[in-house]
Amino acid sequence: MNDPTRQDAPARPDNGQGRGEERTLPPALELKGISRIYRQGERELAIFRDLDFTLPVGQITALVGPSGAGKSSLLHIAGLLEKPTSGEVWIAGHNCTALDDAARTRLRRIGIGFVYQFHHLLPEFTAEENVMLPQLIAGRSREEARTRARELLAQMGLAERLNHRPAELSGGEQQRVAIARALANRPLLLLADEPTGNLDPETAERVHAGFLELIRTEGLAALIATHNLDLARSMHRIVHLDKGRLVDHADWQTRHGEM
């Protein structure tokens, strides 16, 4: 596979064949021995210690935990926005821990999509233009970017809202535009931090369903932080961030005596 920090590198691993046998794809994301420790004078606050996690290509995993457990910090480390105190971050089979800032930025641009609780759309641009912008920054032509933006927005049920600015859209529509923007450059890995947290329950459920359908259509690996176990159960796997470690849902239920 090409160096993932190159501008022209593919966002997904090459599933070629060697010696007549199908090659196994490396995980989209691996966290190895991750620790994140904040120091205040002589005092240490350990958010994670020796945390391990693997996210295969095509898997959608829910990241569940109470407020303050460190879900956002973990997503920031996975997305190369923050460096761990120790440990390694591997993306598509490449150790990205020691990349410099420029290389991390290039990889985020072409290989990682982000969705946040607030949409962060640019208010002066239309829905279509908001989805085109990251593609133009990545070097795609305006025609290619427009075609991809319209395709994604149509899949999110916004074909009739292409020329509306964020202020002219409902909260659910704004978040669907943000989701389309995150997928615009065909990333390998999608990271989402409470993507429906600002929406009412009915809208959240509708946006979430469209979100998962689009992820599956695109064949992405996704790690999605949520407080909502009902939404989490619609994903392939649930992991709980519990006392600085990731615990699979079945083990967490056993520990806490819950069904």
N, C-alpha and C positions, 0 to 999 in steps of 0.2 A: 504493500500500500504506500501511496505517496505520503510525504511529510504533511501532516494535517494542518500545519500553519501556513502552507503555501496558498496564495490567493486562488490558484486554479485547482487545488486539491479537491477531490470528491468529498461530499459530506458523509457519504456512507462507505463502509469498507467494501473492497472489491471481493465479490464472492466467486473468484475464479477457481480453476482447478489445477492441481499440481500432481504429476505422476499418475494421472487417470483417476484420482480420488477427489471428492468434493472437499474443499478446505473449510474448516470450521471458522465461523466469524468470531472475532474477539468480542468481548462484551462492549456495549456502548459506553458504559461507565464502570470503573472499579475504584473504590476507595480502600486503601490499604493502610491499616494502622494509624488512622487519622486521630490526632489530638488537637484540641484548640483550647489553649489556656490563656486567660487574661490575668495580668499581674497588676496589682495596686500596692505599691510599696513592697512589703514582705508577704502580702496576702496573695494567694492564687485562687482563681475561680476556673475550674475545669468544666468546660461545656461538653467536650468529648474526650475520652481516653481510649486509644487503641481501637477505634471504630473501624469495622470492615463492612463493605457492602458491594454487591455486584448486581448490575442491571443489564440483562441480555438485550440484544437487538430485538425490537418488536414488543418488548414487555412494557406494560403500563403498571406502575407501582404507586400505591397511595402511601404517603408519609404522614403518619398520625401522631399527635402528641399535644399536650396542653400548651397554652401560651407560656412563653419563656423557656420552653424545653430546648430550644436551639434549632428549630426546623429551618428558619430563614438563614441562619449561619451555615448550616449544612448545605443548603442549596447554593449559597454564595461560594462555598469552597468547591462544590461539584462543578459550578459554572465558571470557575477560575476568576471570580470577582474578589476573592479573599484567599490568602494563603494560610494553610494550617500551621500550627506550631511545629508539628512533626507528622510524618506519614506521606503517602504518595497518592496523587490523583492521576488515573489512567483513563484516557478517552480513545476508544476505537483501537486499543492495543498499543497506545503510545503513552509513555510517562510524561505528563505535562507539568509536573511539579516545579521543575526548575526553569520553565520558559520565562523569558523576559517579558516586560509589559507589552511590547509591540507584538510579539508572537502570540501572547494570550489574547490580545484584542483581535488579531486576524482569525484565530481559531473560534472565538465567540461569534464573530461575524458570519462565518460560513458553516460552522458545525454545531452550534448550540442555539436553541430558541428559548426565550424567556417570556413568561406571562406572570404579571404581578396582580395583586389584589386591586390596585387602581390601574386604569387602562393606560395612562401616560401617553395618550394620543396627542399629536401636535394640533392645536386648535385651529390654526390658520389653513390647514390642508383638509381635503375631502377624505372620505373613507378609502377610496381607491388610491389616492396619493399617499396616504399613511402606509399602505401596504406596499406601494411601489418603492418608497424611499430606501429601505434597507437593501433592496435589490440593486438600485442604482448605485448605492455606496459600494456594493460588492462587485460592481463592474458590468452588470447586465445592461442591455440596451433598453431604451424607454419602451419599445414595442414589446420586448420579452417581459419586462416588468409589469406592464399594463395587462398583458394576457394572463400572467400568473395571478395578479391581484384580483382580476375579475373572476377567475376560476375559483379561488379560495373564498372570496366573498359570496359567490353564488352557493358554494357548498355550505356556508354558514347561514344561508337564507337571507342574504343581504343584496341580492342582485338588483333590487329596486332602490337601493340606498347608496349607490356608488358615489354620487356627487354631493352627498350630504356631509357637512362638517360635524365634528363631534358634538357641538352644542345642539345640533338638530336631531341627534339620535337619543334613544332611551338608554338607560344604564346597561341593560342586557345587550343592546345593539353595539354600544361602545366596547364592551368586553369581547364581543364576537369579532369586532374589527381588530382588537389587540391580539386575539388568538390567531387570526389570519396573518397578521404582521409577523408574529413569532415563527410562523411556518413558511414565510415567503421565500427564504433562501434554501429550502429543503434541508434542514439540519438533520443530523443523525440523532441528536439528543434534545429533548424538550424538558425544561424545568419550569414548574409552575408553583407559585406561592399563594395559596388560598385564592385561586382565580375567580371563584364565585362568592367570595366572602363578603363583598359589598352589595350583593343582590338579595332581593326578597326570596323566600324559599321556592316559590313557584317558578320565578325567572331563573333562579340558580339551577334548578333541576333541568330546565329546558336548555340552558346554555351548556351545562355539564354534558348532557346527552349529545349535543351537537359537537362539542369539544372532543369527546371520546371517539365518536364516529370518524371525525376528521383525522385524529391521530392514527386510528386503525387503517384508514384509507391510505395515509401517507407512509405507513409502516415504521413509525417512529418508536424509539424507546422513550419513555416519559416517567419522570418522578414528580408527583403532584402532592404538595402539602395541603392537608385539609383537616378541619375539625369534625367534619360530617362523616360519620361511619356509614350512613346509608349511601352516600355518594362513593365512599371508599370501596364498598362492597361490589360496585360495578366494575372495578379494575381487576387485573389479573392477580395482584398480590397486595397485601397490606403489611406494612412494617410500622412498628411503634418506636418512637424515640423515647427511651425510658432510662433515666439515670445515666445519660451519656452513651448509651449503646442502642443499636438497632435490634429489635426483637420481632420475629415473625408473629403474625396475629394469633395463631394457635397457641404458641408458647406464652404469649402475653396473657391470653385468656386463662391459661392454666395457672399462671403466677397470681393473677388477680381474681380468680374464681368467678369469671364472667363468661357468659355464653355469647 
